[in-house]
Amino acid sequence: MKIKFESGLEHQQDAVEAIVDLFKGQEVCTSNFTVFSPEYIKTQYRAEENQLGFANKLQITEAQIIDNAQKIQLRNGLRPSLANEIDIKNLDFSIEMETGTGKTYVYLKTVMELQRQYGFKKFIIVVPSIPIKEGVYKSLQMTLEHFNEHYPEAIYNEKSFFVYDSSDLSSVRDFATNDRLQIMVINIQAFAKDIDESASKTNRILLDYNDKLGYKPISLLQNTRPFVIVDEPQSTMSSVLQKKSIKNLNPLAIFRYSATHTEKINLMYKLDAVDAYNKQLVKQIEVASIQVDGSASSGAYIKLLSVQNKNGISAKVELDCKSKDGKAKREIKEIKQNTDFLQLTKLPQFADFFVKDIYVEDEYIEFTNGTEISLGHSIGAVDDLMIKRYQIRKTIEEHLDKEIRLNPKGIKVLSLFFIDAVKHYRVYDEEGNAQNGDYATIFEEEYKKLIQSRKYQSIFNEIKDLDSEVSEIHNGYFSIDKQSKASNKKDKFEYFKDTTGSVKADEDTYNLIMKDKEKLLSFDSKLRFIFSHSALKEGWDNPNVFQICTLKEAGSSEVRRRQEIGRGLRLAVNQEGQREYGFEINTLTVMASESYQEFVDELQKEIEKETGIKFGVLQEHSFSNIVTRMNGNDPEYLGHHKSEEIFNHFLIKGYINTKGKIQDTLKEDLKAGEVNLGQEFEKHIEEQIIKEITKTAGKLEVKDNSKKEIVKLNKQVFLSPEFKNLWDKIKYKTTYSVDFNSEKLIKECSRNINNRLVVNGGKLTYEKIKLDITEGGLTFNEPKSNYYVVKQEVLVLPDIISYLQNETRLTRKSIVQILQGCENLEYFKINPQKFIEGCIDIINEQMRLHIVDGIVYKRIGDNEYYSQELFENEELSGYLKSNMIESSKSPFEHTIYDSGIEKDLAKEFERNNNVKVYTKLPDWFKIETPLGNYNPDWAVLFEIEGKEQLYFVVESKGTLGYDFLRPSEQGKIDCGKKHFEELSKTTNSNIKLELVTNGNDFVDLAFGKV
């Protein structure tokens, strides 16, 4: 198969024209110079062997280039370069294109157009690494036939390009003397060191005189005044020496192409991550992750994160700690020598962990019990290989699922694994023979299991030799392979005498992965799963990579997510070599080594840092390319000046901050259709401006188009006799005492533990979300989840009796009796921490219920109460259209509600004439209970026929059934009822606490009391 290239893609044509149109007004012309023969230089004779050199020549003026550049930038919505930013002696321009959108094709087509339109012939492509050099050279070969269809073969053929080779400098002379298009590809390392005057003579090949050439090679290149195309300038021009090296080529102009510029010099075209995603020019991204439930640790979990010697030796560790709710949760703590982990964590499994020493130089900590933990490693964690196994398994599943859908469409599916160390995938015996490492073994085991599934029979119904099949579908290229086969007795870079054919196999694998992209895309090649350490992280990609899985070792350095994702962003290619479009086909599944939330957050930070994108931010030139009218076929634009006026107006109005970040006020006016642009525009211009703002604001939500309001006191109600009467009935404080049957409590605790407590060894959670990239930021849908049980033996059991005693305050004897009555203690061995936490919850729950049964409230006296004047100190705020309604019967002008039920009740209280006054009880109105403080919802005065007054304290819930409430809620409501029963007796009133679900329930209940 051969990949077919499309010449009419709009985004690529725009990028080509952004450079080609810089030279509008330039006539087709070349410049010549003499290239003397080596013999002539030595003897000043035999001039007939001298040759003519051909160079690029610029005829248009600096003013023309500046004018051209500003017009291009304006139409592409970019800030126009200032006149002093473009120097005809140092022309330097940038193109920004998201990975996978055809950057290499664009600059090769730009070369063709510059040659066709203006006669420019000399081009040097400078790349940052050998893999990228290989990729560019492969692109030149792959596009040869395509460009020959659009440009005469006399202009562009297989002799038009070459890769610089320091051992064959004749190609440099040919570059200078050839009168046709010449493209040289060179990696920066091949010549940057030549500029270093301190470099050894053997390394200064380009700078030093060459006898066979008759020149310093660099001088021949300089005389051609080449256009220098810099691929990935953030890497190629990352040092002063590298920049100096490129300038030393004497370029007519420099064109920088990247998705992640660190310097955007005279930016001419921008297709960033947001643009590419929204135009579906790259694959959609879905992120999957496998996370371990914290309860899955076997005993004491400790992971060493860092060690340091600043202001004393210390270390940071991740470990389980007891939280406020009594559960074990992962936290990061700083520790020093002699730290007692039992005191630090309040968990019994850490009873014998005291820090003996922290070793900064060797990066590990030692405990007095003999345990040692190295940097990045842990104890008590779920086996790391188990997690890797699930990652590999789920990646294979995702791969096979896509094969079922895409194979019939002629699309071969590839998966890419990034590994932390080569030894985990491939190891060598003493004779240099390759053996499977852990990851390769796991892969083959899981693959064999999965393809037995009925689900995948349609793609595996003809496999005869399963072992051979699975060994052929995965492979990797690693630079260490050759060294691993080298003889210790000979030069370490020489191969063993190969009798197995493995050396040839390695070379074939290298060519297939690194060079033969089209062969790899064909069904004829069985390779579908590729493992890589680092060679494929930059400069390599393949359009049919649909899964990327990162298998990281604990403590391994952080990899760039954006860099790895870039290996699989290109749109897929079918067996005819044609691109396939649409997210329904093009979805890249990223198997992250962290939670999907962390992955998305860090990915957004990387995009902002590497590309300069500021999500949710307007810029001074954001509106400059809005079309105001058409002048024939040429559009006229709003321009930078007008755009800047709108930006400054937004800044004054508070729509944006000084950095252009969109504020809530603009979002609110945007939703209401009331954006103030500061001046009048024609309708079609205004619509374009609003569209740009909406796009930049993204999907960020604001508070229901409502203005925040301060709630004022309604003094007419607050000072009324009715409200004072109501308050006097409910304001008094009480105290309580309890009595319960301990024998009954012990039996109920054991019974509930037996009936309700089931634990497993923790779980792995597999979650997957789809990403959406907008100018407002990265968003994702609700995750789809699967769970897997972790089965892992616990070696050391904690002291359950002491721990339960501390957490429940029952006697040791009572705890022992409860556990003796338990018939499911085997769960304690499976997951000690979960079992203990479950016992604590059940024991405390039963204690509360038994306490409530035996609770007695007593009013404290006449002087202990909540003063009505406290309402005057209450400061409330809310949103008119979302969480409060106007009120004429409560002590505030508005009633704030927390739920739909509360809103319904408030409306009922307002419209019902039988309700004289009511109030939402403030947070400071609390009733003490053994279960914690209780704050009821409402107090209501209800009058029937102007005679009988009923006083209610109302609890509003979504259900009247106690069985559907949490035990603590049930207990608090029961305690509240007994509290108000006491007040009803001591204030000689009929006040009651009632549970209702809506306004009708309340009315029916009130009339039922008559």
Secondary structure by P-SEA (a helix, b strand, c coil): cbbbbbcccaaaaaaaaaccccccccccbbbbbbbccccccccccccccbbbbbbbbbcccaaaaaaaaaaaaaaacccccccccccccbbbbbbbbcccccaaaaaaaaaaaaaaaccccbbbbbbccaaaaaaaaaaaaaaaaaaaacccccccccccccccccccaaaaaaaaccccbbbbbbcccccccccccccccccccccccccccccaaaaaaaaaccbbbbcccccccccaaaaaaaaaacccbbbbbcccccccccccccccaaaaaaaccbbbbbbbbccccccccccbbbbbccccccccccbbbbbbbbccccbbbbbbbbbccccccccccccccccccccccccccccccccccccccccccccccccaaaaaaaaaaaaaaaaaaaaaccccccbbbbbbbbbccccccbbbcccbbbbbcaaaaaaaaaaaaaaacccccccccccccaaaaaaaacccccccccccccccccccccccccccaaaaaaaaaaaaccccccccccccccccbbbbccccccccccccccbbbbbcccccccccaaaaaacccccccccccccccccccbbbbbbccccaaaaaaaaaaaaaaacccccccccccccccccccccccccccccaaaaaaaaaaaaaaccccccccccaaaaaaaaaccccccccccaaaaaaaaaaaaaaaccccccccccbbbbbbcccccccaaaaaaaaaccccccccccccaaaaaaaaaaaaacccccccbbbbbbbbbbbbcccccccccccbbbbbbbbbbccccaaaaaaaaaccccaaaaaaaaaaccccccccccaaaaaaaaaaaaaaaaaaaaaabbbbbcccccccccccccccbbbbbbccccbbbbccccccbbbbccaaaaaaaaaaaacccccccccccccccccccccbbbbcbbbbbbccccbbbbbbbbbccccccccccaaaaaaaaaaaaaaaaaaaaaccbbbbbbbccaaaaaaaaaaac
